Amino acid sequence: FYGEFLFLTDAAVLNTGTEIYGVVIDEKMKELHELCSSIKRDEYDMIPVYIKGKVHNKPADEEGWDKRIKITSIDSLVNPSDNSILKPN
């Protein structure tokens, strides 16, 4: 998946341009957030990312986006300041 990632306090989203997914908050999401934090210009800056993940529908009794994505791997990020590609180690 390619999209813009944002995590604020207790909610994370991935906007692909055609779909917006809630991102499952787990260790992989926290790892992505940590990588993005070093290149964000401000707390609301959405960082373009390339990830792999699994999509599922949210449970009917929960709030949030209809579709959720669980990140399985992080391929790369795009630095919004200079459009350089950053690969995690």
N, C-alpha and C positions, 0 to 999 in steps of 0.2 A: 504494500500500500504506500502511496505517496500522499501526503497531506500536511496541513499545518497543525502543530500540536501546541496545546496550552494546558497547564495545570495550575489551578488556584485553590488553595486551602484543602478542599475536600471534593473537588470535581476536576475531571480531566476530559478533554475532547480532542478528536482528530477530525478536521474539516478537509475532505478530499476535493471539494469544489462541487461534487455531485451528491455527496452524502455527508452527514455529520454523525459521528459515532461517539458514544460515551466510551471512555477508556477504562478498563478494569484497573483499579488501584491495587497494585501488587509490587513485588520487588522489581520486575522488569520495567514497569511504568516509572517507578522511583529512580531507576537507573537512567532512563531516558530524560526525566526531569532534571537530574543532576547534570547530564551532558548539555542540555539546553540552557541551564542556568548560567553557564560560563559565557554564553554568547548573546544572551538576551539584552536588549537595550533598556527595557523596563519590564515590570512584572506582567504586563498585558501583551507583550510581544509574542506573537505566534511564530514558532520556529518550523520551517519546512523540514520534514523528516521522511526517510524511507525506512519502513518497518515491515516485518512479516507478522501476521497475527491470525487469530481465529475469530470469526464474527458469529454472534448469536443474538437472539432476541431477548430483551429484558423480561424478567418475570412480570406478569400482569399486576401484581400487588406492589410493585416498586415504582418510584418516581424516576424520571430521567429520560434520556434519549431512547427511542424505540430499539435501536440496534447498539450493541456493545462490541468492542474489540478487545481481545486479550492479546497483548504483545507477546510474541514468541521469540523474536530476535530484532535487533536494531542494526540496520545496514549502514545508514549514514544520516548526517544532518547537513543543512545548508546554512552557512553563516549569513544572516540577513544584511550585515554591514558591507560585505564584499562579494557575496555569492560564492564563496569558496566551499568546497565539499569537505566535510570532516568525517572521518571514519573512527568509530570507537576502537580501542585497543583490544 
